[in-house]
Amino acid sequence: MSAHGLPIVATKNGGPVDIHRVLDNGLLVDPHDQLSIADALLKLVADKQLWARCRQNGLKNIHLFSWPEHCKTYLSRIAGCKPRHPQWQRSNDGEESSESDSPSDSLRDIQDISLNLKFSLDGEKSGAGDNDSTLESEGNATDRRSKLENAVLAWSKGILKDNRKSASAADQNTSTGKFPALRRRKHLFVIAVDCDSSENLLEATKVIFEAVEKERTEGSIGFILSTFMTISEIHAFLVSGGLTPNAFDAFICNSGSDLYYSAINPEDGPFVIDFYYHSHIEYRWGGEGLRKTLLRWASSIMDQKVENEEQIITADEQLSTNYCYAFRAKKAAMVPPVKELRKLLRIQALRCNVIYCQNTARINVIPVLASRSQALRYLYVRWGVDLSRMIVFVGECGDTDYEGLLGGLHKSVILKGVCTSASSNFHASRSYPLLDVMPVDSPNIVHTPEDWSSSDIRNALDKLGLLKG
C-alpha cells in the first residue's frame, strides 16, 4: 500500500508499530476499540493535508523495506554479532581472508544495489518516465540479482575465514581451559527443584549428593544449580547449608538470565560470570522502557478491600539485575495470572519472558530468549557438554518455566511430593492440563516414590541406565 501512496490505519501492537516508526505514513489504533478505528479512517479521509503527508512519507521511505535494503541490514547485523560456532570445534586455520572477500566489500556491493531502488512522490521508480531507462533497468535486473548473490557468497566466505582466525586469538575468559570441569564430567546433575523455602531445597540437594557420593568424590559427576535466585542469594544458601561454591560446576541464576561458574582461582572470588551468555539472550531486551512499563503495571494491581488500597506487587531493586527485573508479591492469591501479564507485554510489542516463582511470591522478567532450559543448551554450544549426559532433577511442579525442563535430549528425575502446592495456584491458570505437555511415557523421565531417600534416587538413576555396577 505504501508503495502506491496509500496511508494506513494499523493496530498499535506487533509488527505495524515498527513499520510505522520507519514510514510514518498513517495512524495507529487500539485493535479492541472499534470507535477509534472508525475515527482514524474518517480523519484520514477528511483531512487532505494529513492524507498528503502520510502519502508522501510512505513513498519516500518505502525503499527501506526493499530486498537490497533487507540484505544490507541482515549482513550488517551478522557482521556485528559474535561468532556462535562451538568453540571446541573451531580449527586454528590461520588463512587470511583476501581483501575482495571481506564483509565490508560485500556490504558495499549491497549498498550500491540499494541505491538503484528509488521512489518518487508518485510511487514510481526514479527515471521511470524515460522509456530507455525503464528498458535498461529491466535488462539489468538479472545482472543486479547475480551481483547480489555473489556479494552474499563473498561475504559468507569472508566471515567464515574471519571466524577461524578469531578462534586462535580467543581471550583467557573464553578459552576452553578456563573451566575444564564441565567438559571432563561423565554426567552432569542439574538440580532445578523449585521449593517454596531454601531449607527444602537444601535438604533435597544434600540427599542427591548422598545418593552419588562415591561418583561425586571421584569427579565423574558434576553438579549445576538452576534456580530463580540471584548469585548473592545462592551464596547465602550455600553458606547456610555448609556447602562451598566448588560443590557445583555452574550456577544458572535469575530463572536463566545469568550464568556463573565456580572460580578456580581464589583471587577471582567464589564465582565467575559468563558474559558471553548475555550475547545469546539479549535479543529485543526492552531495558529501561520495559522496566517502566512493568512498574506501571505493578502500581495498578491494588487490594481494594483494604481501606488505603494497598499495592500488591512491588519492584525489588536489590534482586534485579541488568537482564532480570524482580518483583515481590505481598498477596500471591491476588496476583493476576501470568498469561495476562504476557498478553499485556505482547500488545505493547515488548519481547520478554515472565516467570512466576516461589508460588507467585516472586516474579522475574527476563529476555525472551533466556530460560533455564536455554542455559543448558548454551552449555553445549559453549563447552561441548553432551545434553544426553545431563540429568535434571525437578519436583512435581515448579515455577512457570517448569515444563521447559521436561523432555528433550536430557534425562529427568521427578521427585514426588516436592512443590505440589504450586499446582493449585499459578499453574491452575493455564488453559491446558500440565500432563498434556509432559512426556510421561518417555523413557528419559522417571519418578521417585513418596518420601524418597538417597537409595530411591539411586534406583531412579539405575532405571535411566546410569551408575550401573
Secondary structure, DSSP 8 states (H G I E B T S, - for coil): -GGGT--EEEESSSHHHHHHHHH--EEEE-TT-HHHHHHHHHHHHH-HHHHHHHHHHHHHHGGGGSHHHHHHHHHHHHHHS---S-GGG---------GGGSHHHHHHHHHHHHTT--B-TTSSBTTTT-HHHHHHHHHTHHHHHHHHHHHHHHHHHHHHHHHHHHHTT--GGG-TTSSTHHHH-SEEEEE----SSHHHHHHHHHHHHHHTHHHHHHTSEEEEEE-SS-HHHHHHHHHHTT--GGG-SEEEEGGGTEEEEE-SSGGG-SEEE-GGGHHHH-TT--HHHHHHHHHHHHHH-EETTSTT-EESEEE-TTT-BTTBEEEEES-GGGS--HHHHHHHHHHTT--EEEEEETTTTEEEEEETT--HHHHHHHHHHHH---GGGEEEEEESS-STTGGGGSSSSSEEEEETTSS-GGGGTGGGGSSS-GGGGS-TT-TTEEE--TT--HHHHHHHHHHTT-S--
